[in-house]
Every structure is written in C-alpha cells, then in structure tokens.
C-alpha cells in the first residue's frame, strides 16, 4: 500500500517559565492510504499533541522543534501558514473531542457547513447549501433541513458529533484525524458513531488517525495500533497481534486493566504508580518505575524502538533487544 502520511522523529516541546517540557519526544509512524491507525495511551502521553502537531495547531508556548510530517511527499512542518490553511479541512480534516466547543455557538449549523465548501471547494452559496444538507443526511441525520437551520446548543451530543463528522468529510479529505470522537457519548450513540465513521471512510476511501484511550473503540475500528507512553511510541502492531500477543509491559498492563465482562471476578488489574511528569522524567526507560519486569539496564539506558524480526511491528523495550531473549522474558513475565 502507498504511504499517505509519514511522521519522522517528531518533537513538540512546550517552553514554560518552569522549563522546557517535551510533550512529543521523537515520534515516528506512517499511515497507508485507506488505513485506520489508532494512537492509544493514558492521559498526558502526548497523543493529542501529536495530532495537533500534524495539523500545525499547537499554540504558544508549544512549538515543533524537530522532525518531519510528510503528507503525500510534502513536509507540512515546512510549508507556509497560507499553504497549511488549504490543507486543513480540505485534504486533512479533524474531529475534535468536544463538538460543542468546536462549533461556533452563535452561527447556525448550515452556515458553518457552507463556509467550508465555499472556502475549499469554491462552491456558490446555493450549491453549498444543497451539499451541506446532503452531508447531514449521509451522516444519519434524518431532518437535514431542520438541523441546517439550528444552532449547536439545540442539538444533542450525538447530533453535534454527527455534524462534526459531516463537516470533516464534506470536502472528501484524504486523512481524517479523530481526537477522542466518542468520549462524551453514551455507549449506544458511541456504537452508532463508530459504525458511521467506518462506513463513510469506506465510501470515501479516507484514512483515519484515531486518538483514544478506549481499547474497545480500537478493537472495533483500527487496522494498526500505536501505543504511546510519556511522549514516545513504545509499541506498534496490527490490531490482531497487539490484542493477542502484546509485547511491551505497558501494553500488557493496559490490556489487563480493561474490563472484560465475561471474565470479571470483582477486581481489575491496575498499572502501579503514575505517569511521570513531562518536566521530570526518569533516567533510562520512562516506564521502568512502574514496570514489573524492569532490569538494571532499564533504569540506566533508553531502549530504541526496533522492528521485531520479519514483521513491521515495533517495540521499545530492553526485553526485546535480543528478540530470542526477549520472547523468553516475555513468556516468563
């Protein structure tokens, strides 16, 4: 498959009065055309800042200090802001976590949809209105014309999220970035939204970068999964391998702490300790203070993110520095 997006050694730091905070610390990954890739991890791991960096939406005091974001051969970190505005919403669209704060509360839904089509597709206002109503109907809103004339506060959370999806897909983007798109929704609406995203992206052949902490959502929609911890990628694998045979101790901890109703016995496993402060990270592997199988070298040196033999799956762990040794350690962990 052809690469649509390639992120290489991306570093995004925040420069504060209390020092420099490395929020995204050397992240690399790629997304193929038509592929759905999920980034997972605890709050504060850098997954949302990674997505904002791709869109060049990191506000001061944050700044991209290193790396490339290659989108169809064009490095988005190097283009002008004017060029970037033609990419946002047109070639790359984003669904934000809370649609009520993303939609302008004093402008009707229809006008906000029309604006995107007029700006990026150069449509007339009459044609834009027709297309906007059609998009509202495509995302499962039966009263398209009524919603077109409504204000955001008049809609439910699920309806607002559908409007955001309609806005994101209205220009038929090549990449859709969805930042926690179902967090504030109940499970019934969440299932509907995920089904809708899968269907629409199949229809439009759009790639998805999904930012989430919900492994149930990942299992439902993702092709590949990137696990982040403390600003770094610690594991990447196809979704089936990751769930069936996770390699990194952090990934194993995340999966073990996920509720399985058919196996629930009254207690959930937890990952001991807390995510380190971005301004005060430990030496060596950032996960070692919480890792149940940490060795001496883990406390002293940072492991590299390496491909596992004969696969394009990757892991950052000293247990897998020598793969045969790593497999033995993993089985005994």
C-alpha positions in Angstrom: 0.0 0.0 0.0 1.1 3.6 -0.6 2.1 5.8 2.3 -0.2 8.7 2.8 1.4 10.2 5.9 4.9 9.7 7.3 5.8 11.2 10.7 9.6 11.1 11.3 11.2 11.9 14.6 8.6 14.5 15.5 9.4 16.5 18.6 7.0 19.1 20.1 8.1 21.0 23.2 6.4 23.5 25.4 8.6 26.3 26.6 7.3 27.5 30.0 8.6 29.6 32.9 9.4 26.4 34.7 11.5 25.0 31.9 11.1 23.0 28.6 8.5 20.2 28.6 9.0 17.6 25.9 5.4 16.6 25.1 6.1 14.7 21.9 9.6 13.2 22.0 10.8 11.7 18.8 7.6 10.1 17.5 7.7 8.2 14.1 5.0 6.3 12.3 3.2 6.1 9.0 -0.3 5.6 7.7 -1.2 3.9 4.4 -3.9 5.0 2.1 -7.3 3.6 3.3 -5.8 2.5 6.6 -7.2 3.2 10.1 -4.5 3.7 12.7 -5.2 4.3 16.4 -2.9 6.0 18.9 -3.6 4.9 22.5 -2.2 5.7 25.9 -3.0 7.3 29.2 -3.9 11.0 29.5 -0.8 13.1 29.1 1.1 10.6 27.0 1.3 13.1 24.0 -1.2 11.5 21.7 -3.4 14.6 21.2 -0.4 16.9 20.9 0.9 14.6 18.1 -2.3 15.1 16.2 -2.3 18.8 16.7 1.3 18.9 15.5 0.4 17.1 12.3 -2.3 19.8 11.7 0.1 22.6 12.8 -2.4 23.6 15.5 0.0 23.7 18.5 -0.4 27.1 20.2 2.4 29.0 22.0 4.3 28.2 24.2 4.3 24.9 22.3 6.5 24.5 19.2 7.6 21.8 16.8 11.3 21.7 17.3 12.3 18.7 15.2 11.1 16.2 12.7 9.1 15.8 9.5 5.4 15.4 8.8 5.4 14.1 5.2 1.9 14.2 3.6 1.9 12.8 0.1 5.6 13.8 -0.2 5.1 17.3 1.2 6.6 18.2 4.6 3.9 20.0 6.5 6.3 21.4 9.0 8.0 23.4 6.3 5.0 24.9 4.3 3.7 28.4 4.9 0.6 29.1 7.0 -1.3 30.0 3.9 -0.4 26.7 2.3 -1.4 24.9 5.5 -4.8 26.5 5.5 -5.5 24.9 2.1 -4.6 21.5 3.6 -6.7 21.8 6.8 -10.3 20.9 6.2 -9.7 20.1 2.5 -7.0 17.3 2.4 -6.8 16.6 6.2 -9.8 17.1 8.4 -10.1 16.8 12.2 -12.9 15.8 14.5 -12.3 17.3 17.9 -13.1 15.8 21.3 -15.9 18.1 22.3 -18.1 19.3 19.4 -19.9 22.0 21.5 -16.6 23.9 21.9 -15.6 23.3 18.3 -18.8 24.6 16.8 -19.5 28.4 16.9 -22.4 28.8 19.3 -23.8 31.9 17.6 -23.8 30.7 14.0 -26.3 28.2 12.6 -25.1 24.7 11.7 -25.8 25.3 8.0 -23.7 28.4 7.7 -20.7 26.7 9.3 -21.0 23.8 6.9 -21.4 26.1 3.9 -18.3 28.1 4.9 -16.1 25.1 4.4 -17.4 24.2 1.0 -17.3 27.8 -0.2 -13.7 28.3 1.1 -12.2 25.0 -0.1 -14.4 23.8 -2.9 -15.2 27.3 -4.3 -19.0 26.5 -4.4 -21.7 29.0 -4.8 -23.9 29.5 -1.6 -26.8 27.8 -3.3 -24.8 24.7 -4.2 -23.1 24.7 -0.8 -26.4 24.6 1.0 -27.6 21.7 -1.1 -24.4 19.8 -0.5 -24.5 20.6 3.3 -28.0 19.2 3.7 -27.0 16.1 1.7 -23.9 15.6 4.0 -26.1 15.9 7.1 -28.4 13.2 5.7 -25.4 11.0 4.9 -24.2 11.0 8.5 -27.6 9.7 9.6 -29.4 13.0 10.5 -32.9 12.4 9.1 -34.1 16.0 9.5 -31.3 17.6 7.5 -33.0 20.8 6.6 -34.2 21.4 10.1 -30.7 20.8 11.6 -29.2 23.0 8.9 -31.2 25.9 10.4 -30.4 25.0 14.0 -27.8 26.4 16.5 -25.3 24.0 18.1 -26.9 24.2 21.6 -30.2 23.0 20.2 -28.7 19.6 19.4 -27.8 16.6 21.5 -24.2 15.5 21.9 -24.6 12.7 19.4 -26.2 15.0 16.9 -23.4 17.6 17.3 -20.8 14.8 16.8 -22.6 13.8 13.6 -22.5 17.4 12.4 -18.7 17.5 13.1 -18.3 14.3 11.0 -20.3 15.9 8.2 -18.1 19.0 8.4 -14.9 16.9 8.4 -16.0 14.7 5.4 -17.7 17.5 3.4 -14.5 18.1 1.2 -13.7 14.4 0.9 -10.4 14.6 2.8 -7.6 12.0 2.3 -6.9 11.8 6.0 -9.4 12.2 8.9 -8.0 12.8 12.4 -10.5 11.9 15.1 -9.4 13.1 18.6 -11.5 11.1 21.2 -14.6 11.3 19.0 -16.8 9.2 21.3 -15.6 10.1 24.8 -18.6 12.2 25.8 -21.2 9.9 24.3 -23.2 7.0 25.8 -22.4 3.5 24.6 -25.4 3.3 22.2 -24.5 6.6 20.4 -20.8 5.6 20.5 -21.5 2.4 18.6 -23.6 4.4 16.0 -20.8 6.9 15.5 -18.1 4.2 15.1 -20.3 2.4 12.6 -20.9 5.7 10.7 -17.1 6.5 10.6 -16.3 3.1 9.2 -19.0 3.3 6.5 -18.2 6.8 5.4 -14.5 6.3 5.3 -15.0 3.1 3.3 -17.3 5.0 0.9 -14.7 7.9 0.5 -11.6 5.7 0.9 -10.4 8.1 3.6 -7.6 7.1 6.0 -8.2 7.6 9.7 -5.9 8.6 12.6 -7.9 7.8 15.7 -6.7 9.3 19.1 -8.3 7.4 22.0 -7.7 5.8 25.4 -10.6 3.3 24.8 -9.3 -0.1 23.7 -12.8 -1.2 22.9 -13.0 1.5 20.3 -9.6 0.5 19.0 -10.7 -3.2 18.6 -13.8 -2.0 16.7 -12.3 0.2 14.1 -8.5 0.1 13.9 -6.2 -1.7 11.5 -2.9 -0.8 13.3 -2.3 0.5 16.8 0.4 2.8 18.2 0.9 2.7 21.9 2.4 5.9 23.4 3.9 6.5 26.9 5.4 9.7 28.2 5.7 11.3 24.7 7.2 8.2 23.0 6.0 5.3 20.9 6.6 2.2 22.9 4.8 -0.4 20.7 3.2 -0.5 17.3 1.5 -3.6 15.7 -1.5 -4.6 13.7 -4.6 -4.7 15.9 -4.9 -8.5 16.0 -1.3 -9.1 17.0 -1.5 -6.3 19.6 -4.5 -7.7 21.4 -3.5 -11.4 21.1 0.2 -11.0 21.9 1.2 -7.6 23.3 5.0 -7.2 23.7 5.7 -4.2 25.8 4.9 -4.4 29.6 2.9 -1.2 29.4 0.7 -2.5 26.6 0.2 -5.7 28.6 -0.8 -3.6 31.6 -3.3 -1.5 29.6 -5.0 -4.6 28.2 -5.0 -6.3 31.6 -6.7 -3.3 33.2 -9.5 -3.3 30.5 -12.9 -4.6 31.8 -13.9 -8.0 30.3 -17.4 -8.7 31.3 -17.2 -12.5 30.6 -14.1 -12.7 32.8 -15.0 -10.2 35.6 -14.2 -11.6 39.0 -14.6 -8.4 41.2 -11.2 -6.9 40.8 -9.5 -5.1 37.9 -5.7 -5.2 37.3 -4.0 -1.9 37.5 -0.7 -0.4 36.5 1.1 0.6 39.7 2.3 4.2 40.1 1.7 7.3 37.9 2.8 8.6 34.5 6.0 10.7 35.1 5.8 14.4 34.9 6.9 15.6 31.5 9.3 18.1 33.2 10.8 15.4 35.4 11.2 12.1 33.5 13.2 9.2 35.0 16.5 8.1 33.5 16.6 5.1 31.2 13.3 3.7 30.1 10.5 6.1 31.1 8.3 3.2 32.1 10.8 1.4 34.4 9.5 2.8 37.7 6.1 1.1 37.0 7.4 -1.9 35.2 7.0 -5.3 36.9 9.9 -6.9 34.9 12.4 -4.0 34.8 16.1 -4.9 34.7 19.1 -2.8 35.8 19.7 -1.6 32.2 16.1 -0.3 32.1 16.9 2.2 34.8 20.1 3.4 33.1 19.6 3.5 29.3 16.7 4.3 27.0 15.9 1.3 24.7 15.4 2.0 20.9 12.2 1.5 19.0 13.0 -1.6 17.0 11.2 -3.8 14.4 10.5 -7.4 15.5 12.1 -9.9 13.2 10.2 -10.5 9.9 7.4 -8.1 10.8 6.7 -4.4 10.6 5.6 -4.4 14.3 7.9 -2.4 16.6 8.6 -2.3 20.4 10.7 -0.1 22.6 11.9 -2.5 25.4 15.2 -4.0 26.6 13.4 -7.4 26.9 13.4 -7.4 23.1 16.8 -6.0 22.3 17.7 -9.6 21.5 14.5 -11.0 20.2 15.0 -14.6 21.2 15.9 -13.5 24.7 13.0 -11.1 24.7 10.5 -13.7 23.9 11.7 -15.8 26.7 11.5 -12.9 29.2 8.0 -12.0 27.9 6.7 -15.6 28.4 8.1 -15.6 31.9 6.8 -12.1 32.9 
